[in-house]
Amino acid sequence: MEFDFSKLLGRIIEKFGTRGAFATAMGMAESALSNRLSNKIHFDADEIYLACELLDIEPQDIPVYFFTLKVR
């Protein structure tokens, strides 16, 4: 199952300017974030929680940012 993180990536750029700055704020390497955004590794619950805090994402919006399925 692959997720579409385009909305999440837009929010990251809007709030942090770069993926690298967001990865640093998340306490992970940029390559680790890249692996998550490319569906190689899944975000865990703690990472989703922290990302929502950093990006001002409301709990009811989590599915839109983290669980929208990629259309093939």
PDB file of N, CA, C and O in Angstrom:
ATOM      1  N   MET A   1       0.843  -1.163   0.000  1.00  0.00           N
ATOM      2  CA  MET A   1       0.000   0.000   0.000  1.00  0.00           C
ATOM      3  C   MET A   1       0.901   1.242   0.000  1.00  0.00           C
ATOM      4  O   MET A   1       1.792   1.380   0.839  1.00  0.00           O
ATOM      5  N   GLU A   2       0.649   2.140  -0.958  1.00  0.00           N
ATOM      6  CA  GLU A   2       1.435   3.362  -1.054  1.00  0.00           C
ATOM      7  C   GLU A   2       0.558   4.574  -0.785  1.00  0.00           C
ATOM      8  O   GLU A   2      -0.588   4.646  -1.229  1.00  0.00           O
ATOM      9  N   PHE A   3       1.121   5.524  -0.050  1.00  0.00           N
ATOM     10  CA  PHE A   3       0.395   6.731   0.299  1.00  0.00           C
ATOM     11  C   PHE A   3       0.916   7.924  -0.499  1.00  0.00           C
ATOM     12  O   PHE A   3       2.090   7.980  -0.866  1.00  0.00           O
ATOM     13  N   ASP A   4       0.027   8.867  -0.759  1.00  0.00           N
ATOM     14  CA  ASP A   4       0.356  10.095  -1.476  1.00  0.00           C
ATOM     15  C   ASP A   4       0.639  11.180  -0.433  1.00  0.00           C
ATOM     16  O   ASP A   4      -0.267  11.640   0.262  1.00  0.00           O
ATOM     17  N   PHE A   5       1.894  11.575  -0.337  1.00  0.00           N
ATOM     18  CA  PHE A   5       2.297  12.564   0.655  1.00  0.00           C
ATOM     19  C   PHE A   5       2.460  13.963   0.059  1.00  0.00           C
ATOM     20  O   PHE A   5       3.133  14.808   0.649  1.00  0.00           O
ATOM     21  N   SER A   6       1.855  14.217  -1.100  1.00  0.00           N
ATOM     22  CA  SER A   6       2.038  15.517  -1.747  1.00  0.00           C
ATOM     23  C   SER A   6       1.499  16.667  -0.891  1.00  0.00           C
ATOM     24  O   SER A   6       2.113  17.732  -0.833  1.00  0.00           O
ATOM     25  N   LYS A   7       0.371  16.464  -0.235  1.00  0.00           N
ATOM     26  CA  LYS A   7      -0.183  17.511   0.621  1.00  0.00           C
ATOM     27  C   LYS A   7       0.729  17.739   1.832  1.00  0.00           C
ATOM     28  O   LYS A   7       0.946  18.879   2.243  1.00  0.00           O
ATOM     29  N   LEU A   8       1.255  16.660   2.397  1.00  0.00           N
ATOM     30  CA  LEU A   8       2.188  16.763   3.511  1.00  0.00           C
ATOM     31  C   LEU A   8       3.445  17.511   3.081  1.00  0.00           C
ATOM     32  O   LEU A   8       3.922  18.388   3.802  1.00  0.00           O
ATOM     33  N   LEU A   9       3.975  17.177   1.934  1.00  0.00           N
ATOM     34  CA  LEU A   9       5.180  17.842   1.443  1.00  0.00           C
ATOM     35  C   LEU A   9       4.928  19.324   1.231  1.00  0.00           C
ATOM     36  O   LEU A   9       5.793  20.143   1.538  1.00  0.00           O
ATOM     37  N   GLY A  10       3.764  19.685   0.713  1.00  0.00           N
ATOM     38  CA  GLY A  10       3.424  21.090   0.548  1.00  0.00           C
ATOM     39  C   GLY A  10       3.408  21.822   1.878  1.00  0.00           C
ATOM     40  O   GLY A  10       3.884  22.953   1.978  1.00  0.00           O
ATOM     41  N   ARG A  11       2.861  21.179   2.896  1.00  0.00           N
ATOM     42  CA  ARG A  11       2.804  21.785   4.235  1.00  0.00           C
ATOM     43  C   ARG A  11       4.209  21.928   4.817  1.00  0.00           C
ATOM     44  O   ARG A  11       4.514  22.928   5.466  1.00  0.00           O
ATOM     45  N   ILE A  12       5.064  20.931   4.584  1.00  0.00           N
ATOM     46  CA  ILE A  12       6.451  20.988   5.054  1.00  0.00           C
ATOM     47  C   ILE A  12       7.160  22.197   4.452  1.00  0.00           C
ATOM     48  O   ILE A  12       7.830  22.946   5.162  1.00  0.00           O
ATOM     49  N   ILE A  13       7.011  22.386   3.149  1.00  0.00           N
ATOM     50  CA  ILE A  13       7.663  23.503   2.470  1.00  0.00           C
ATOM     51  C   ILE A  13       7.079  24.834   2.950  1.00  0.00           C
ATOM     52  O   ILE A  13       7.806  25.805   3.160  1.00  0.00           O
ATOM     53  N   GLU A  14       5.766  24.860   3.119  1.00  0.00           N
ATOM     54  CA  GLU A  14       5.094  26.077   3.597  1.00  0.00           C
ATOM     55  C   GLU A  14       5.601  26.500   4.978  1.00  0.00           C
ATOM     56  O   GLU A  14       5.849  27.682   5.216  1.00  0.00           O
ATOM     57  N   LYS A  15       5.754  25.532   5.886  1.00  0.00           N
ATOM     58  CA  LYS A  15       6.110  25.846   7.271  1.00  0.00           C
ATOM     59  C   LYS A  15       7.618  25.924   7.523  1.00  0.00           C
ATOM     60  O   LYS A  15       8.070  26.722   8.344  1.00  0.00           O
ATOM     61  N   PHE A  16       8.401  25.091   6.810  1.00  0.00           N
ATOM     62  CA  PHE A  16       9.837  24.991   7.104  1.00  0.00           C
ATOM     63  C   PHE A  16      10.752  25.432   5.974  1.00  0.00           C
ATOM     64  O   PHE A  16      11.948  25.629   6.187  1.00  0.00           O
ATOM     65  N   GLY A  17      10.206  25.591   4.778  1.00  0.00           N
ATOM     66  CA  GLY A  17      11.022  26.017   3.653  1.00  0.00           C
ATOM     67  C   GLY A  17      11.713  24.892   2.922  1.00  0.00           C
ATOM     68  O   GLY A  17      11.764  24.888   1.692  1.00  0.00           O
ATOM     69  N   THR A  18      12.253  23.923   3.672  1.00  0.00           N
ATOM     70  CA  THR A  18      12.943  22.789   3.049  1.00  0.00           C
ATOM     71  C   THR A  18      12.617  21.493   3.798  1.00  0.00           C
ATOM     72  O   THR A  18      12.232  21.506   4.967  1.00  0.00           O
ATOM     73  N   ARG A  19      12.782  20.389   3.093  1.00  0.00           N
ATOM     74  CA  ARG A  19      12.614  19.083   3.731  1.00  0.00           C
ATOM     75  C   ARG A  19      13.690  18.871   4.792  1.00  0.00           C
ATOM     76  O   ARG A  19      13.436  18.266   5.834  1.00  0.00           O
ATOM     77  N   GLY A  20      14.883  19.370   4.520  1.00  0.00           N
ATOM     78  CA  GLY A  20      15.990  19.220   5.462  1.00  0.00           C
ATOM     79  C   GLY A  20      15.720  19.897   6.796  1.00  0.00           C
ATOM     80  O   GLY A  20      16.008  19.337   7.854  1.00  0.00           O
ATOM     81  N   ALA A  21      15.169  21.096   6.741  1.00  0.00           N
ATOM     82  CA  ALA A  21      14.854  21.823   7.982  1.00  0.00           C
ATOM     83  C   ALA A  21      13.788  21.078   8.781  1.00  0.00           C
ATOM     84  O   ALA A  21      13.858  21.001  10.007  1.00  0.00           O
ATOM     85  N   PHE A  22      12.803  20.534   8.074  1.00  0.00           N
ATOM     86  CA  PHE A  22      11.760  19.769   8.756  1.00  0.00           C
ATOM     87  C   PHE A  22      12.332  18.486   9.352  1.00  0.00           C
ATOM     88  O   PHE A  22      11.999  18.128  10.482  1.00  0.00           O
ATOM     89  N   ALA A  23      13.182  17.794   8.609  1.00  0.00           N
ATOM     90  CA  ALA A  23      13.802  16.564   9.112  1.00  0.00           C
ATOM     91  C   ALA A  23      14.583  16.852  10.393  1.00  0.00           C
ATOM     92  O   ALA A  23      14.514  16.081  11.351  1.00  0.00           O
ATOM     93  N   THR A  24      15.314  17.944  10.411  1.00  0.00           N
ATOM     94  CA  THR A  24      16.065  18.328  11.605  1.00  0.00           C
ATOM     95  C   THR A  24      15.124  18.555  12.780  1.00  0.00           C
ATOM     96  O   THR A  24      15.391  18.093  13.890  1.00  0.00           O
ATOM     97  N   ALA A  25      14.025  19.266  12.540  1.00  0.00           N
ATOM     98  CA  ALA A  25      13.053  19.517  13.606  1.00  0.00           C
ATOM     99  C   ALA A  25      12.419  18.213  14.100  1.00  0.00           C
ATOM    100  O   ALA A  25      12.038  18.104  15.265  1.00  0.00           O
ATOM    101  N   MET A  26      12.311  17.236  13.214  1.00  0.00           N
ATOM    102  CA  MET A  26      11.762  15.927  13.576  1.00  0.00           C
ATOM    103  C   MET A  26      12.790  15.062  14.304  1.00  0.00           C
ATOM    104  O   MET A  26      12.440  14.038  14.891  1.00  0.00           O
ATOM    105  N   GLY A  27      14.060  15.474  14.264  1.00  0.00           N
ATOM    106  CA  GLY A  27      15.111  14.686  14.900  1.00  0.00           C
ATOM    107  C   GLY A  27      15.540  13.491  14.071  1.00  0.00           C
ATOM    108  O   GLY A  27      15.947  12.462  14.609  1.00  0.00           O
ATOM    109  N   MET A  28      15.445  13.636  12.741  1.00  0.00           N
ATOM    110  CA  MET A  28      15.851  12.540  11.855  1.00  0.00           C
ATOM    111  C   MET A  28      16.690  13.094  10.713  1.00  0.00           C
ATOM    112  O   MET A  28      16.666  14.290  10.423  1.00  0.00           O
ATOM    113  N   ALA A  29      17.422  12.210  10.082  1.00  0.00           N
ATOM    114  CA  ALA A  29      18.202  12.600   8.919  1.00  0.00           C
ATOM    115  C   ALA A  29      17.267  12.879   7.750  1.00  0.00           C
ATOM    116  O   ALA A  29      16.166  12.332   7.686  1.00  0.00           O
ATOM    117  N   GLU A  30      17.701  13.722   6.836  1.00  0.00           N
ATOM    118  CA  GLU A  30      16.889  14.015   5.664  1.00  0.00           C
ATOM    119  C   GLU A  30      16.627  12.747   4.859  1.00  0.00           C
ATOM    120  O   GLU A  30      15.557  12.604   4.266  1.00  0.00           O
ATOM    121  N   SER A  31      17.588  11.825   4.830  1.00  0.00           N
ATOM    122  CA  SER A  31      17.397  10.564   4.106  1.00  0.00           C
ATOM    123  C   SER A  31      16.296   9.717   4.753  1.00  0.00           C
ATOM    124  O   SER A  31      15.557   9.023   4.055  1.00  0.00           O
ATOM    125  N   ALA A  32      16.185   9.771   6.076  1.00  0.00           N
ATOM    126  CA  ALA A  32      15.119   9.028   6.770  1.00  0.00           C
ATOM    127  C   ALA A  32      13.759   9.610   6.408  1.00  0.00           C
ATOM    128  O   ALA A  32      12.804   8.866   6.182  1.00  0.00           O
ATOM    129  N   LEU A  33      13.666  10.938   6.352  1.00  0.00           N
ATOM    130  CA  LEU A  33      12.410  11.567   5.937  1.00  0.00           C
ATOM    131  C   LEU A  33      12.095  11.199   4.497  1.00  0.00           C
ATOM    132  O   LEU A  33      10.953  10.876   4.169  1.00  0.00           O
ATOM    133  N   SER A  34      13.094  11.247   3.647  1.00  0.00           N
ATOM    134  CA  SER A  34      12.909  10.903   2.238  1.00  0.00           C
ATOM    135  C   SER A  34      12.381   9.474   2.088  1.00  0.00           C
ATOM    136  O   SER A  34      11.507   9.218   1.260  1.00  0.00           O
ATOM    137  N   ASN A  35      12.907   8.551   2.882  1.00  0.00           N
ATOM    138  CA  ASN A  35      12.426   7.160   2.838  1.00  0.00           C
ATOM    139  C   ASN A  35      10.953   7.069   3.214  1.00  0.00           C
ATOM    140  O   ASN A  35      10.218   6.251   2.663  1.00  0.00           O
ATOM    141  N   ARG A  36      10.529   7.889   4.131  1.00  0.00           N
ATOM    142  CA  ARG A  36       9.117   7.883   4.540  1.00  0.00           C
ATOM    143  C   ARG A  36       8.234   8.503   3.458  1.00  0.00           C
ATOM    144  O   ARG A  36       7.164   7.981   3.148  1.00  0.00           O
ATOM    145  N   LEU A  37       8.685   9.609   2.894  1.00  0.00           N
ATOM    146  CA  LEU A  37       7.895  10.287   1.872  1.00  0.00           C
ATOM    147  C   LEU A  37       7.834   9.499   0.559  1.00  0.00           C
ATOM    148  O   LEU A  37       6.950   9.728  -0.266  1.00  0.00           O
ATOM    149  N   SER A  38       8.774   8.573   0.373  1.00  0.00           N
ATOM    150  CA  SER A  38       8.765   7.743  -0.837  1.00  0.00           C
ATOM    151  C   SER A  38       8.222   6.338  -0.565  1.00  0.00           C
ATOM    152  O   SER A  38       8.388   5.432  -1.382  1.00  0.00           O
ATOM    153  N   ASN A  39       7.574   6.167   0.587  1.00  0.00           N
ATOM    154  CA  ASN A  39       6.894   4.917   0.948  1.00  0.00           C
ATOM    155  C   ASN A  39       7.833   3.728   1.137  1.00  0.00           C
ATOM    156  O   ASN A  39       7.396   2.580   1.048  1.00  0.00           O
ATOM    157  N   LYS A  40       9.111   3.983   1.395  1.00  0.00           N
ATOM    158  CA  LYS A  40      10.046   2.883   1.672  1.00  0.00           C
ATOM    159  C   LYS A  40       9.939   2.453   3.128  1.00  0.00           C
ATOM    160  O   LYS A  40      10.126   1.281   3.456  1.00  0.00           O
ATOM    161  N   ILE A  41       9.633   3.417   4.000  1.00  0.00           N
ATOM    162  CA  ILE A  41       9.434   3.171   5.428  1.00  0.00           C
ATOM    163  C   ILE A  41       8.167   3.929   5.816  1.00  0.00           C
ATOM    164  O   ILE A  41       7.924   5.026   5.314  1.00  0.00           O
ATOM    165  N   HIS A  42       7.366   3.358   6.698  1.00  0.00           N
ATOM    166  CA  HIS A  42       6.143   4.023   7.139  1.00  0.00           C
ATOM    167  C   HIS A  42       6.420   4.943   8.320  1.00  0.00           C
ATOM    168  O   HIS A  42       7.277   4.660   9.157  1.00  0.00           O
ATOM    169  N   PHE A  43       5.685   6.043   8.375  1.00  0.00           N
ATOM    170  CA  PHE A  43       5.714   6.902   9.556  1.00  0.00           C
ATOM    171  C   PHE A  43       5.115   6.116  10.714  1.00  0.00           C
ATOM    172  O   PHE A  43       4.102   5.439  10.537  1.00  0.00           O
ATOM    173  N   ASP A  44       5.724   6.192  11.906  1.00  0.00           N
ATOM    174  CA  ASP A  44       5.100   5.549  13.065  1.00  0.00           C
ATOM    175  C   ASP A  44       4.238   6.587  13.791  1.00  0.00           C
ATOM    176  O   ASP A  44       4.277   7.773  13.465  1.00  0.00           O
ATOM    177  N   ALA A  45       3.478   6.137  14.755  1.00  0.00           N
ATOM    178  CA  ALA A  45       2.514   7.004  15.444  1.00  0.00           C
ATOM    179  C   ALA A  45       3.198   8.193  16.112  1.00  0.00           C
ATOM    180  O   ALA A  45       2.681   9.309  16.053  1.00  0.00           O
ATOM    181  N   ASP A  46       4.340   7.977  16.742  1.00  0.00           N
ATOM    182  CA  ASP A  46       5.054   9.076  17.401  1.00  0.00           C
ATOM    183  C   ASP A  46       5.523  10.115  16.389  1.00  0.00           C
ATOM    184  O   ASP A  46       5.480  11.315  16.663  1.00  0.00           O
ATOM    185  N   GLU A  47       5.970   9.661  15.222  1.00  0.00           N
ATOM    186  CA  GLU A  47       6.420  10.585  14.176  1.00  0.00           C
ATOM    187  C   GLU A  47       5.244  11.394  13.624  1.00  0.00           C
ATOM    188  O   GLU A  47       5.376  12.592  13.372  1.00  0.00           O
ATOM    189  N   ILE A  48       4.109  10.747  13.439  1.00  0.00           N
ATOM    190  CA  ILE A  48       2.924  11.458  12.965  1.00  0.00           C
ATOM    191  C   ILE A  48       2.511  12.510  13.986  1.00  0.00           C
ATOM    192  O   ILE A  48       2.190  13.639  13.616  1.00  0.00           O
ATOM    193  N   TYR A  49       2.516  12.156  15.248  1.00  0.00           N
ATOM    194  CA  TYR A  49       2.150  13.094  16.307  1.00  0.00           C
ATOM    195  C   TYR A  49       3.074  14.307  16.299  1.00  0.00           C
ATOM    196  O   TYR A  49       2.605  15.445  16.329  1.00  0.00           O
ATOM    197  N   LEU A  50       4.385  14.070  16.257  1.00  0.00           N
ATOM    198  CA  LEU A  50       5.357  15.166  16.260  1.00  0.00           C
ATOM    199  C   LEU A  50       5.207  16.015  15.002  1.00  0.00           C
ATOM    200  O   LEU A  50       5.242  17.243  15.083  1.00  0.00           O
ATOM    201  N   ALA A  51       5.041  15.384  13.848  1.00  0.00           N
ATOM    202  CA  ALA A  51       4.870  16.133  12.603  1.00  0.00           C
ATOM    203  C   ALA A  51       3.648  17.041  12.684  1.00  0.00           C
ATOM    204  O   ALA A  51       3.696  18.190  12.244  1.00  0.00           O
ATOM    205  N   CYS A  52       2.570  16.538  13.238  1.00  0.00           N
ATOM    206  CA  CYS A  52       1.356  17.346  13.390  1.00  0.00           C
ATOM    207  C   CYS A  52       1.593  18.547  14.301  1.00  0.00           C
ATOM    208  O   CYS A  52       1.102  19.645  14.039  1.00  0.00           O
ATOM    209  N   GLU A  53       2.341  18.329  15.359  1.00  0.00           N
ATOM    210  CA  GLU A  53       2.673  19.432  16.266  1.00  0.00           C
ATOM    211  C   GLU A  53       3.503  20.491  15.530  1.00  0.00           C
ATOM    212  O   GLU A  53       3.223  21.685  15.639  1.00  0.00           O
ATOM    213  N   LEU A  54       4.510  20.058  14.791  1.00  0.00           N
ATOM    214  CA  LEU A  54       5.411  20.974  14.103  1.00  0.00           C
ATOM    215  C   LEU A  54       4.733  21.697  12.942  1.00  0.00           C
ATOM    216  O   LEU A  54       5.050  22.851  12.653  1.00  0.00           O
ATOM    217  N   LEU A  55       3.803  21.017  12.280  1.00  0.00           N
ATOM    218  CA  LEU A  55       3.174  21.565  11.074  1.00  0.00           C
ATOM    219  C   LEU A  55       1.792  22.162  11.318  1.00  0.00           C
ATOM    220  O   LEU A  55       1.117  22.585  10.379  1.00  0.00           O
ATOM    221  N   ASP A  56       1.378  22.192  12.577  1.00  0.00           N
ATOM    222  CA  ASP A  56       0.048  22.717  12.927  1.00  0.00           C
ATOM    223  C   ASP A  56      -1.061  21.999  12.164  1.00  0.00           C
ATOM    224  O   ASP A  56      -1.952  22.635  11.601  1.00  0.00           O
ATOM    225  N   ILE A  57      -0.997  20.680  12.152  1.00  0.00           N
ATOM    226  CA  ILE A  57      -2.038  19.859  11.526  1.00  0.00           C
ATOM    227  C   ILE A  57      -2.986  19.398  12.621  1.00  0.00           C
ATOM    228  O   ILE A  57      -2.559  18.818  13.619  1.00  0.00           O
ATOM    229  N   GLU A  58      -4.257  19.654  12.431  1.00  0.00           N
ATOM    230  CA  GLU A  58      -5.275  19.247  13.401  1.00  0.00           C
ATOM    231  C   GLU A  58      -5.483  17.728  13.340  1.00  0.00           C
ATOM    232  O   GLU A  58      -5.355  17.129  12.273  1.00  0.00           O
ATOM    233  N   PRO A  59      -5.800  17.109  14.475  1.00  0.00           N
ATOM    234  CA  PRO A  59      -5.979  15.651  14.503  1.00  0.00           C
ATOM    235  C   PRO A  59      -6.971  15.128  13.459  1.00  0.00           C
ATOM    236  O   PRO A  59      -6.756  14.058  12.888  1.00  0.00           O
ATOM    237  N   GLN A  60      -8.045  15.864  13.206  1.00  0.00           N
ATOM    238  CA  GLN A  60      -9.034  15.391  12.241  1.00  0.00           C
ATOM    239  C   GLN A  60      -8.507  15.433  10.801  1.00  0.00           C
ATOM    240  O   GLN A  60      -9.100  14.831   9.906  1.00  0.00           O
ATOM    241  N   ASP A  61      -7.393  16.145  10.577  1.00  0.00           N
ATOM    242  CA  ASP A  61      -6.810  16.234   9.239  1.00  0.00           C
ATOM    243  C   ASP A  61      -5.701  15.213   8.988  1.00  0.00           C
ATOM    244  O   ASP A  61      -5.164  15.152   7.881  1.00  0.00           O
ATOM    245  N   ILE A  62      -5.352  14.420   9.984  1.00  0.00           N
ATOM    246  CA  ILE A  62      -4.281  13.427   9.833  1.00  0.00           C
ATOM    247  C   ILE A  62      -4.506  12.508   8.631  1.00  0.00           C
ATOM    248  O   ILE A  62      -3.563  12.276   7.876  1.00  0.00           O
ATOM    249  N   PRO A  63      -5.712  11.975   8.420  1.00  0.00           N
ATOM    250  CA  PRO A  63      -5.898  11.083   7.261  1.00  0.00           C
ATOM    251  C   PRO A  63      -5.562  11.744   5.923  1.00  0.00           C
ATOM    252  O   PRO A  63      -5.030  11.087   5.027  1.00  0.00           O
ATOM    253  N   VAL A  64      -5.863  13.018   5.780  1.00  0.00           N
ATOM    254  CA  VAL A  64      -5.598  13.728   4.525  1.00  0.00           C
ATOM    255  C   VAL A  64      -4.097  13.823   4.259  1.00  0.00           C
ATOM    256  O   VAL A  64      -3.655  13.670   3.121  1.00  0.00           O
ATOM    257  N   TYR A  65      -3.324  14.073   5.298  1.00  0.00           N
ATOM    258  CA  TYR A  65      -1.883  14.262   5.142  1.00  0.00           C
ATOM    259  C   TYR A  65      -1.090  12.952   5.143  1.00  0.00           C
ATOM    260  O   TYR A  65      -0.057  12.859   4.479  1.00  0.00           O
ATOM    261  N   PHE A  66      -1.555  11.948   5.873  1.00  0.00           N
ATOM    262  CA  PHE A  66      -0.745  10.730   6.061  1.00  0.00           C
ATOM    263  C   PHE A  66      -1.343   9.451   5.482  1.00  0.00           C
ATOM    264  O   PHE A  66      -0.623   8.464   5.328  1.00  0.00           O
ATOM    265  N   PHE A  67      -2.621   9.436   5.160  1.00  0.00           N
ATOM    266  CA  PHE A  67      -3.235   8.179   4.743  1.00  0.00           C
ATOM    267  C   PHE A  67      -4.052   8.262   3.456  1.00  0.00           C
ATOM    268  O   PHE A  67      -4.954   7.454   3.237  1.00  0.00           O
ATOM    269  N   THR A  68      -3.736   9.236   2.606  1.00  0.00           N
ATOM    270  CA  THR A  68      -4.375   9.291   1.286  1.00  0.00           C
ATOM    271  C   THR A  68      -3.653   8.302   0.388  1.00  0.00           C
ATOM    272  O   THR A  68      -2.438   8.383   0.203  1.00  0.00           O
ATOM    273  N   LEU A  69      -4.408   7.373  -0.165  1.00  0.00           N
ATOM    274  CA  LEU A  69      -3.800   6.354  -1.017  1.00  0.00           C
ATOM    275  C   LEU A  69      -3.384   6.948  -2.352  1.00  0.00           C
ATOM    276  O   LEU A  69      -4.070   7.799  -2.917  1.00  0.00           O
ATOM    277  N   LYS A  70      -2.243   6.479  -2.843  1.00  0.00           N
ATOM    278  CA  LYS A  70      -1.741   6.895  -4.141  1.00  0.00           C
ATOM    279  C   LYS A  70      -2.583   6.236  -5.221  1.00  0.00           C
ATOM    280  O   LYS A  70      -2.836   5.033  -5.163  1.00  0.00           O
ATOM    281  N   VAL A  71      -3.013   7.003  -6.193  1.00  0.00           N
ATOM    282  CA  VAL A  71      -3.793   6.470  -7.309  1.00  0.00           C
ATOM    283  C   VAL A  71      -2.834   6.018  -8.378  1.00  0.00           C
ATOM    284  O   VAL A  71      -1.913   6.745  -8.750  1.00  0.00           O
ATOM    285  N   ARG A  72      -3.049   4.811  -8.874  1.00  0.00           N
ATOM    286  CA  ARG A  72      -2.141   4.276  -9.901  1.00  0.00           C
ATOM    287  C   ARG A  72      -2.701   4.459 -11.273  1.00  0.00           C
ATOM    288  O   ARG A  72      -2.071   4.067 -12.255  1.00  0.00           O
TER     289      ARG A  72
END
